[in-house]
Amino acid sequence: MASILDEYEDSQNTRKSGQQHGRLPTANIGLTHSGFVNVRLEEEKPIFNKQRIDFTPPEKINHLAVCNNQLCMSLGKDTILRIDLAKPDQPNQIELGRKDESKVHKLFLDPTGSHLLISLTTSECLYLNRNTQKVRSLSRWRGHLIESVGWNKLLGNETNTGPILVGTSQGIIFEAEISATEGSLFNTNPDQFFRQVHSLEEDGAPAPVCCLEVERGLENKYYIIATTRKRLFQFVGKLAEGSEQQGFSTIFSQNQDLLPSFQEFPANMGYSEITFYTSKLRNTPKAFAWMMGNGVLYGQLDFVRPDSLLSDVQVWEYTPDIDISANKPISIVLTQFHFLLLLRDRVKAICTLNGEVVHEDVFPDKFGTLQRMIKDPVGGLVWIYTERTVFRYHVQRESRDVWQMYMSMNKFDLAKEYCRDRPECMDMVLAKEAEHCFKNKRYLESAKCYALTQNYFEEIALKFIEAKQEEALKEFLLKKLNNLKSNERTQITLLVTWLAELYLNRLGQLESDGNTIICQETREEFRQFLSNPKHKECLFNNRSTIYDLLASHGNVDDMVYFSVIMQDYERVISHYCQHDDYSAALEVLSKHCDQKLFYKFSPVLMQHIPKKVVDAWIQMGKRLDPKKLIPALMNYSQMGSGQQIDETIRYIEFCVYELMVTEEAIHNYLLSLYAKYKPDSLLLYLKQAGTHASEIHYDLKYALRLCAEHGYLQACVLVYRIMELYEEAVDLALQVDVDLAKSCADLPEDDEELRKKLWLKIARHVVQEEKDVKKAMNCLSSCDLLKIEDILPFFPDFVTIDHFKEAICSSLEEYNQHIEELKQEMEEATESAKRIREDIQEMRNKYGIVDSQEKCAACDFPLLNRPFYLFLCGHMFHYDCLLQEVTPHLTTFKQTRLEDLQKKLAATAQTSKSRHRSTPKDDGDTASLEKGSAGTSREQIKSDIDDIIASECVYCGELMIKSIDKPFIDPEKFEQEKASWL
């Protein structure tokens, strides 16, 4: 018993499977029309896979019930075997303990697997709960042979069934409730109540209630289905909110005044059975199948319909080998797409979609007659038993071939739903749907389906071309294009160009027909196609082809639109310029701010819309190079239009005064424009441009020549002044204004000789040309370099002295005053020289006392060990220490001078020693002369060195003050000094 539910396949199936796996089946390899390769290396497992349970019961099996993984079977006369399929090695056997001749008529197990009802042939009913070992009798049920039970799926639990319906062999429907808890002292029965609610009849006589089913729909609406041998009854009613515990009697009372809704069939085989299918994701069943005398009535359950729960109902008639008199069907089970019929020696599986028998499993005679077939509504397994054997069916991948059936029925949406994970099947469904739509002249739908298939592209395209369906062909190509991968560049290029041609043909046809609305819609669609980012790369790489297509159709507007998408603004602007739409061209230029395009198209635009162009240039600001715009400026300025000239000057002034452009060409061009058209602004510009050559950005020689050509003398004077050609400036200024010449004459401040020469020119001009003596005298007062004697030669001989009397007297007085000042300066100089001689004499006699303990202020060593310096401030330094302290603070020139003097001093000392060794006694006089000369030179060198290093105390003089902002450590030696401290 421990291995009762160990899963072993039937021995025949095992041998058969072993033979199959012992050799590799021939590979079924084929290339389908769609391009998919179908390779099947082994046979698929059947949908209904039968397994035999390795179990030999001690007694024959009378009945079996299974639900929620709880299996109960009746063995022999009064034994009940219970097995929890989750713990198959722990079976539970219970004896009914009946001494009479009663037998088990039927077993009923609720959806939770907790409540077992045992109907006896003696019109009694027993109750057994899963959590107890005690079989309890239902006293209120006595006298009724129970044929069916309608369980309460909403309120039923492990301890209580809730209100349930019970059908008897006499056609009576009772309402009852069973509780597993022990009752009170006076009521120990598990049945809480048992009352009749309805009765069913056939042909005017009571008929056994073969099946009962209770389902809850929307809005607390309940549906009760009851079947007899030939009839299927439906009871529909609502229960008040919260009154479910009171039972279903109100539903039957609501239908009491009306005849119950039922369906009846003429044939009677003595019993019937109804089964339901509930998907795993739903709580309510979605389909039903009723086995009765005329066949199997099956369909869908629609809980929304007000009149009937059954919908899409059809009858499957029994095949010729099924005879309700000799070979009756025993049981029926419904799955998602099939219902299984149990006969005495076989099981038949019929597809609910097309009514065909898709599977037939014959059982060997050795197992005996098949008794019954049951399906676990929770686990989904199908169980079949004989008196000595138990079988189990696994239903696996039931929907794998459903798509073919839906496809053959032209239900393509459902077919696609069931082959989503099988691309080769999906392709076949799409191809079939496409052909179906094409035959029914639904060409657009056909094109969409064809685009999703792997069928040959050329064949499909030719089909639409032959049918003259360009719209469908376009739709097909669009869908095909969207399905291509980005690396399939050749195919994308082909489809894009073809689609462009189709769109253009369609637009041309619509325009010729005058259909404006559809033409506009098609144009919008075409433009959306051109602007699709998925095709941007392809369109860009093949833009020349698209341009040719657009040009061949004369479609200018779309060509402009395409150019904008491709950012080919040059073509767009050229188009606008060719059609004299210069404002639109400038708008494109301004929007995209491409400098190269500005340089290229500005000459054309400036001839027609100069003000707008200049506004655009100014808006671009420094992004444009004014020098590259000179061709455009020169082009329109030569046309002579006043507006063009004004706009040219406006832009160049913007460049000069706002952008601070220093390009010489720009300034020169502005000068030329001012000289030709705005002379009033010329002088102002020259004055604002600067007075020194370093500040000037125009060519001075060009400016001078330009002003001279146009006779602008004052401007020429200004240019001469900037060029520092003062003589030319004065000469030219005298032709304009004497005051202008005077302003020029004072400019060479550092060259008094030149200033005097210039003022003499002015004086000569005033005397000789203007013959104005008073103005000539004013020149004397304006320039302190001129004297009366300088300008007298310019006057003619007949001029009387009266005109110069005052000037001559003034000049003589100045001479006298100057002589007195010189005398005073000489006396002061003589006195100063006398004082200096006295100071020198005093300094020669000045001395200082140095103690033997004194130390050098720099090295702190005794001072008298080496030559030293003593300063008036009291600081004393060794010669070498002072030299070391002073040298870093000297200028480069003085350092070089000091090094030269030191070298000369060393050379003088060396020469003196050598001469001292080599001089003979008889040449004493000559040697003493040379020695005196050398001594004098040596003393001079020492004096020069003293002037450099000992002119002042290094600690008290200017050197210390100047070194206050210098760092203590030389920056070049800082890192080295820093490293020495680490």
GIMONOR-V789966 format. One record per backbone hydrogen bond with DSSP energy under -1.0 kcal/mol. NH is the residue of the N-H (numbers start at 0). CO is the residue of the C=O. If there is no record, write none. Layout:
# GIMONOR-V789966
[[NH,CO] [NH,CO]]
This chain:
# GIMONOR-V789966
[[3,0] [5,2] [7,51] [13,9] [14,10] [15,11] [16,12] [17,13] [18,14] [19,15] [20,16] [21,17] [27,39] [28,26] [29,37] [31,35] [34,31] [37,29] [48,393] [50,391] [52,389] [53,5] [54,52] [60,386] [61,73] [64,71] [66,69] [69,66] [70,82] [71,64] [72,80] [73,62] [74,78] [75,59] [78,74] [79,93] [80,72] [81,91] [82,70] [84,68] [86,83] [89,86] [91,81] [93,79] [95,77] [104,118] [105,118] [107,116] [109,114] [112,109] [115,127] [116,107] [117,125] [118,105] [119,123] [120,102] [122,119] [125,117] [126,135] [127,115] [129,113] [131,128] [135,126] [137,124] [141,138] [142,122] [143,140] [146,166] [147,166] [149,164] [155,151] [156,159] [160,177] [163,175] [164,149] [165,173] [166,147] [167,171] [168,144] [170,167] [172,197] [173,165] [174,194] [175,163] [176,192] [178,189] [179,158] [191,176] [194,174] [196,172] [197,172] [199,170] [201,204] [204,201] [206,199] [208,167] [209,207] [209,226] [210,226] [212,224] [214,222] [216,220] [221,236] [222,214] [223,234] [224,212] [225,232] [226,210] [227,230] [231,262] [232,225] [233,260] [234,223] [236,221] [238,219] [242,239] [245,242] [246,243] [251,247] [252,248] [253,249] [254,250] [255,252] [262,231] [264,229] [272,290] [274,288] [276,286] [281,278] [285,276] [286,276] [287,298] [288,274] [289,296] [290,272] [291,294] [295,315] [296,289] [297,313] [298,287] [299,310] [300,285] [301,308] [310,299] [313,297] [315,295] [321,318] [326,322] [329,341] [332,339] [334,337] [338,349] [339,332] [340,347] [341,330] [342,345] [346,360] [347,340] [348,358] [349,338] [350,355] [351,336] [354,350] [357,348] [358,348] [360,346] [362,344] [366,363] [367,364] [369,343] [370,384] [371,384] [373,382] [375,380] [379,375] [381,392] [382,373] [383,390] [384,371] [385,388] [390,383] [391,50] [392,381] [393,48] [395,46] [399,396] [404,400] [405,401] [406,402] [407,403] [408,404] [409,406] [410,405] [411,409] [414,410] [415,411] [416,412] [417,413] [418,415] [421,418] [425,421] [426,422] [427,423] [428,424] [429,425] [430,426] [431,427] [432,428] [433,429] [434,430] [435,431] [436,432] [437,433] [438,434] [439,435] [440,437] [441,436] [442,440] [445,441] [446,442] [447,443] [448,444] [449,445] [450,446] [451,448] [452,449] [459,455] [460,456] [461,457] [462,458] [463,459] [464,460] [465,461] [466,462] [467,464] [468,463] [472,468] [473,469] [474,470] [475,471] [476,472] [477,473] [478,474] [479,475] [480,476] [481,477] [482,478] [487,484] [488,486] [491,487] [492,488] [493,489] [494,490] [495,491] [496,492] [497,493] [498,494] [499,495] [500,496] [501,497] [502,498] [503,499] [504,500] [505,501] [506,502] [507,503] [508,504] [509,505] [510,506] [511,507] [512,508] [513,509] [514,509] [515,513] [518,514] [519,515] [520,516] [521,517] [522,518] [523,519] [524,520] [525,521] [526,522] [527,523] [528,524] [529,525] [530,526] [534,531] [538,534] [539,535] [540,536] [541,537] [542,539] [545,541] [546,542] [547,543] [548,544] [549,545] [550,546] [551,547] [552,548] [554,549] [555,553] [558,554] [559,555] [560,556] [561,557] [562,558] [563,559] [564,560] [565,561] [566,563] [567,562] [568,566] [571,567] [572,568] [573,569] [574,570] [575,571] [576,572] [577,573] [578,574] [579,576] [580,575] [581,579] [584,580] [585,581] [586,582] [587,583] [588,584] [589,585] [590,586] [591,587] [592,588] [597,593] [598,594] [599,595] [600,596] [601,597] [604,600] [605,601] [607,604] [608,604] [612,608] [613,609] [614,610] [615,611] [616,612] [617,613] [618,614] [619,615] [620,616] [622,619] [623,620] [627,624] [628,625] [632,628] [633,629] [634,630] [635,631] [636,632] [637,633] [644,640] [645,641] [646,642] [647,643] [648,644] [649,645] [650,646] [651,647] [652,648] [653,649] [654,650] [655,651] [656,652] [657,653] [658,653] [660,654] [666,662] [667,663] [668,664] [669,665] [670,666] [671,667] [672,668] [673,669] [674,670] [675,671] [676,672] [680,677] [684,680] [685,681] [686,682] [687,683] [688,684] [694,691] [702,698] [703,699] [704,700] [705,701] [706,702] [707,703] [708,704] [709,705] [711,706] [712,710] [715,711] [716,712] [717,713] [718,714] [719,715] [720,716] [721,717] [722,718] [723,720] [724,719] [725,723] [728,724] [729,725] [730,726] [731,727] [732,728] [733,729] [735,732] [736,732] [740,736] [741,737] [742,738] [743,739] [744,740] [745,741] [746,743] [748,746] [754,750] [755,751] [756,752] [757,753] [758,754] [759,755] [760,756] [761,757] [762,758] [763,759] [764,760] [765,761] [766,762] [767,763] [768,764] [769,764] [771,765] [775,771] [776,772] [777,773] [778,774] [779,775] [780,776] [781,777] [782,778] [789,786] [790,786] [791,787] [793,790] [794,791] [798,795] [803,800] [804,800] [807,803] [808,804] [809,805] [810,806] [811,807] [812,808] [813,809] [814,810] [815,811] [816,812] [817,813] [818,814] [819,815] [820,816] [821,817] [822,818] [823,819] [824,820] [825,821] [826,822] [827,823] [828,824] [829,825] [830,826] [831,827] [832,828] [833,829] [834,830] [835,831] [836,832] [837,833] [838,834] [839,835] [840,836] [841,837] [842,838] [843,839] [844,840] [845,842] [853,850] [855,860] [856,875] [859,855] [862,853] [865,862] [868,876] [870,874] [873,870] [876,868] [878,866] [881,877] [882,878] [883,879] [884,880] [885,881] [886,882] [888,885] [889,886] [894,890] [895,891] [896,892] [897,893] [898,894] [899,895] [900,896] [901,897] [902,898] [903,899] [904,900] [905,901] [906,902] [907,903] [908,904] [909,905] [910,906] [911,907] [912,908] [913,909] [914,910] [915,911] [916,912] [917,913] [923,920] [926,922] [927,923] [928,924] [929,925] [930,926] [931,927] [932,928] [933,929] [934,930] [935,931] [936,932] [937,933] [938,934] [939,935] [940,936] [941,937] [942,938] [943,939] [944,940] [945,941] [946,942] [947,943] [948,944] [949,945] [956,952] [960,956] [961,957] [962,958] [963,960] [965,962] [972,969] [976,972] [977,973] [978,974] [979,975]]
